[in-house]
Structures are given as C-alpha cells and as structure tokens.
Amino acid sequence: MTHFPRSTASIGGHPIHPMLIPFPIAFFVAALFCDLIFWRTGNPGWVTGTVWLLGAGLIMAALAAVAGLTDVLGDDQVRNLRDAWLHAGGNVLAVMIELYNWYSRYAHGDAAVIPVGLTLSLLVVLILLFTGWKGWEMVYRHHVGVADSLERPR
C-alpha cells in the first residue's frame, strides 16, 4: 500500500486546514468587492465592512495557518514538498499585506482605501489564486491529506 503524506492536524481523519481556509479566502475576496463598491459609490459603510471582513479574515487565517503549520511540521513528506513552501510563503505574504491593509483602514478610515487599500486587496486576491493553486497541487498531485486506502467503501 502506498503511504501518502498525511495531515497531522485532523479530526476523525479529516484534515482541519482545508476546513478552515475557505473563511479567510471568502473574507478577503469580499473585502475586495466592498472596496470596488466603495470606489464606485463613495459610501463609507463599505469601508466599515472591509475593516470587519479583514479582521475576521486575519483571525481565520491565523487558525488555518496553525493547522497548516502542524501538517508541515508533522510529516516529512509534506515538509519536503516545494509546493507546500510556496503555498505557505504566499499565504504568509497575503496575511502580512492584509494586516497592514486592516491597520491602515482602522487608523485612517476612508482615506486608506483609494488607491492603496483597493490595490492591496486586489494583490491579495491574486496571491490567493496562486496559493490556492499550490494547495490543490499538494492534494491532487502529492495526495497530501488523502486517505491511505485506495479501496472504495462498499
């Protein structure tokens, strides 16, 4: 039987990292859409929304990062994957950008959005497209977190 790289942060054999990552992705993408709406309407309510979305995204990204780091540190096969390091490094970069983006909006309000905040939000979404691709490479090509049994349940 082939041993695939395993996810060490799991519940009942189900990896935790993929359970958490949809949240920061959704929050960061929604922040970009709110920025675009603010840019077109000038309604400051959208800026308030992005502060909350960015904050929630940062919290969920931290939780996802703990689970992902546990997987990387817990299995040599995962740790030796170039895709794992590109995925992790890109996500760290995205989180650092969003941390600055959140703080800037918190400190400066509407003035922090156009053009810098909007540009940062767009940049992060582009980074997430890359890191998401690398994450799926780990699952589909390297079988990280895939059950060891190749036999179908009856």
Secondary structure, 3 states (H helix, E strand, C coil): CCCCCCCCCEECCEECHHHHCHHHHHHHHHHHHHHHHHHHHCCCHHHHHHHHHHHHHHHHHHHHHHHHHHHHHHCHHHHCCHHHHHHHHHHHHHHHHHHHHHHHHHHHHHHHHHHHHHHHHHHHHHHHHHHHHHHHHHHHCCCCCCCCCCCCCC
